[in-house]
Amino acid sequence: MEDVIDLKEELISLKAEEGIIAFAGFVVNPGEDIPPKEGILKFSTYYGKSGVDQLTLTFIVDTKNNQQMESYLSELFDSLSEDAIKAHLQEEIDAVVKVPVGSMADIKDWYIQELNFYRRSLQGCEQHLLEKVLIPFLTSLLSFNFGEIEWFSPGQKDAEECALPTRGDLPQPDSMTRLLRKLFGKS
């Protein structure tokens, strides 16, 4: 019998070990009858023991007394397809997972959404991925206006050094359980 993986427990464990590398402000401007709202985007990393690393983007918006904004953000992120994001970014990432943090914990007055990007050989490539790939892509996808990224420790590899190795050498997991075990370093 296979062990059961508690995803909430795994998420909490990952959060305890993630390293915050940068922040950026952003503005959500839905138009219509909803006024613009500022938010913050936290960038963090987790370097997996299995060779698959994680870059987490956490979108945080104060939605106190603003049900329209919370509904707008919820609908916007719900409409994002992990498969569509992955297809567009296939040259840069191996997998993407959306995590609606607000639905996993009782968080009032805040909208919190995570996008987790998984990739081999992430270390040193974070700045390239964020500034040259992910932020431009998310700007077009979400229509958010992002401010400058504030790094805790710049000094990264260039684009050529950050290219993913060919996918042919990767075993393809045949189930979600095997994928999660690989990502969380449990064989």
N, C-alpha and C positions, 0 to 999 in steps of 0.2 A: 504494500500500500504506500502511495506517495504521501509525503508530508504536506500538510495544508499550509499555504503561505498566507499570513495575515498582512494584507496590503497596507492597512492603516499603521500597523506596527513597523513595517518596513519603511514607510514614508517618514514616520517620526524618527526612526534610526538614521535615515539619510539626512534629515534636516539637522540633526545633532552634529553630523560630520561634514556638512557642506561648508565651503569657504566663500565668503562674500568677497568679490573681486572689484565690483564697481556699482555705481548708481547712475541713473539719468532721470530727469524730469520729463514729463510729457503732458500734452493737452488733448483731451477728448473734446471734439467739437461735433456733436451729433446734428446740429442745425435744428430746423423746425422750432418747436416750442421748448427745447431743452437747452439751457445755457451751458457754455463750455465749462469744463472742470479740469483742474490740474490733478495729476497723479504722479506717482514715483514708480520707477522700474528698477528692481534689484536684480543684479546679476550674480550668480554664485556657481561654484563648481564642486563636483565630487569626482575624485579620481578612483575608479573602480579597480578592485584587485584582479578582476577578470580581463583587464585590458580594454574595457569599454568604459568611457568616461561620460559624465553628465554635465551639461551646461543648462542651468535653470534660469529662466526669466520669470520673475514674479511681478505682476502688475498689481498695484495697490492704489485704490481710489476711495476717498472719503465720500460715502454716499448718505451720510446722516441727513435726515429730512429731505431726501431727494430720491423718491421711489422711481421717478421717470429715468434718472440716470442709471440706477441699479438695474432696472429692466432693460434699458438699452444695452448696457455692457454685457449682461447675461445673454441676451439674444445675439449680440455680435460674436461673442466667444463660442456660444453654442453652434453658431453657423460655420465655424472654422472646422474643416475636415482635416484630421491628422494625415490621411492618405494624400490629400491635395497638397498640404504643406510639404510632406515628405517628397512627393513627386517633383515639386518645384525646386527643392533644395537637395536633391539626390547626390549632387556632386560634392556636397559639403558635410552631410550628416548621414548617419545610418538609420536612425529612428527618431520619432517625435511622439510625445505623449502629453495630452492636455490633462491638467489636474485642477478641477474646480475646488479650490481649498475651502471656500465658503460653505460648500455642501458637505464637507468632511468634519467641520467643526462649527460650533455655534458662535459665529462672528457677526455682531450687530454693527450697523453703521459703516461697514467697510465692504467694498467689493475686492476680492483677492482671487486672482487667476494665475496659474502657472503654466508655462510651456517648457517642457523638459526635452532637450535635444541630446541624443546619445550619439557618440562618435568614438572611434578608435583614435588614439594619438591626439587628444585635445590639448594637453599641457603645452603652453607657449603659443597656442593658436587662438586663444580667446579673443584678443583684440581684433585680429583679422576677421574672425567669424562675426563678431558683433558689429564692428564699424563698416565692414565692406559687404557683408552678406545679410545678416539677420535684421539689423535696423532698417536698411533700405527696403528689404522685402516686407517687413512688418509695417513700415510707413505706407507703402502702396496697398497692402492688404487691409489694414485697420483704419487708414486715414487719420492716424494720430500724428501730432507734431511732436517729435522727440527733441529734447535738448541735448547738449553735449554730454558725452559719457565722462563721468568723473571716476578715474581709475585709482585704486589703492596702490598698485605697483605696476606701472607700465614697463615695457621692455619685452617685446614679443618677437616671434619668428615672422618671416615675411610670407607672402601668399604661396610661393612655390614650396617652401618647407612645410606648409600646412595642408597641402593636397592630400586627400585620402588615398590610401593604397587601393589597388584594384579590389573589387568585391569578390572576385573569383576565389580568393583564399579564405573566405569566411564561410563557416558552416551555417546553413540556414535553419533556424529553429523550426520545428514542425508543430509547436504548440505554444500558447501563451505562457503556460507554466514553465516550459524549458527556457523561453526568452527571459522571463522574470528571474529565474534561477541564475541564468548567465549574467544578467545585468546586476543582480545583487550579490554576485560572487558565491552562490550556493550551488555546488555541482550536483 
